[in-house]
Every structure is written in structure tokens, then in C-alpha cells.
């Protein structure tokens, strides 16, 4: 009789223990499930952010290097395929006998760069083919609609001195835009001047 009571007591204890284990196990499953869901949401958000950042970086690089262009050759809002020619000419005077007081930088469609260095009497015109990345970057500046609009504006674009001279000319899609740009500081003009100088420094130093 005492043995049966002891067995019943042990059975009661084991049953209670099993209930505790089962309840505890269910809690862990729920916690793990909730934790897994939270981790999944966090990973999705992070992945989305990274993809957005990478896409933005890729877009920027595409613009600088000319990659990611559309079927019409356009990149970054500029129709690269429509670009034909950019020319910046400079001069100063009065010019002493035997001195060189003019020069130019010219970029043609396809990447041919022509440079006559200002002030060098013995220098010939340098003709060189520039790298594709440099060409695309230059066209983004030279064929920018903002530059063409400025070159089409009524002259004078600024108040230049009389002893130095600078002009810019750009041909895009068969249309010529040109103006005197001496000492003009408008952003598109300044950017074109800087780009022309950078090309000269790189390819015709």
C-alpha cells in the first residue's frame, strides 16, 4: 500500500515536470520564432539600404565615366552622341614681335584633342586621342545645356578687360553656340574652362 502511494506520488511529480518542460519548450519556440522574424526584418532593411547606396554610387560613377548610358548615348542628362565640337580660344595683346599671344583647346567628337599652348612660339599643335573615360567626363561639361544656353545669351556675358580675350564655341546636334567669355565666372563657363585646362595639363603639358 505504501509502495503504491509512493509510485503515485512519483507519477504526479513526473507529470508536473513534463508539463513544465512542455510549457517551457513552447515558450522557447515562440521566442525563437519571434526572434527569427525580427532578424529577418532587420536583414531586409539593411539589404535594401545597401542596395540603394550601391545604386547611387553606381549611378554617380556611370555619369563620371560615361557608363550606364542609354541607347541614344545619353548619360547624366547630356546627349553624348550629339556632341560634335568644343573650342576655347584665348589671346592677349598688344603682342610683342616674335611672341606668341594666343592658344586654344579643342575637343572633337570621338575623343580627338587639339591643343595650341598659349605663349609657346615653337610649339606645334598637339593632336592626341584621349581616354574614353576622360572624353565622357569632358562631354558632360562641354555639352551641358546650361553652357549652351549661356553661350546663346545676349552679349556681353560679363564685363571683360580689353587686353585679354577668351571665347567658347560648342556644337551639339548640328547647332553652334558661341560667345565671348573673357573673365566670365558663371558656373557652366567656369567648369568648361577648368575642364579644358585639365585636358591640356593631362595630354599636352
C-alpha positions, 0 to 999 in steps of 0.5 A: 500500500505504501509502495503504491502511494509512493509510485503515485506520488512519483507519477504526479511529480513526473507529470508536473515536470513534463508539463513544465518542460512542455510549457517551457519548450513552447515558450522557447519556440515562440521566442525563437520564432519571434526572434527569427522574424525580427532578424529577418526584418532587420536583414531586409532593411539593411539589404535594401539600404545597401542596395540603394547606396550601391545604386547611387554610387553606381549611378554617380560613377556611370555619369563620371565615366560615361557608363550606364548610358542609354541607347541614344548615348545619353548619360547624366542628362547630356546627349553624348552622341550629339556632341560634335565640337568644343573650342576655347580660344584665348589671346592677349595683346598688344603682342610683342614681335616674335611672341606668341599671344594666343592658344586654344583647346579643342575637343572633337567628337570621338575623343580627338584633342587639339591643343595650341599652348598659349605663349609657346612660339615653337610649339606645334599643335598637339593632336592626341586621342584621349581616354574614353573615360576622360572624353565622357567626363569632358562631354558632360561639361562641354555639352551641358545645356546650361553652357549652351544656353549661356553661350546663346545669351545676349552679349556681353556675358560679363564685363571683360578687360580689353587686353585679354580675350577668351571665347567658347564655341560648342556644337551639339546636334548640328547647332553652334553656340558661341560667345565671348567669355573673357573673365566670365565666372558663371558656373557652366563657363567656369567648369568648361574652362577648368575642364579644358585646362585639365585636358591640356595639363593631362595630354599636352603639358 
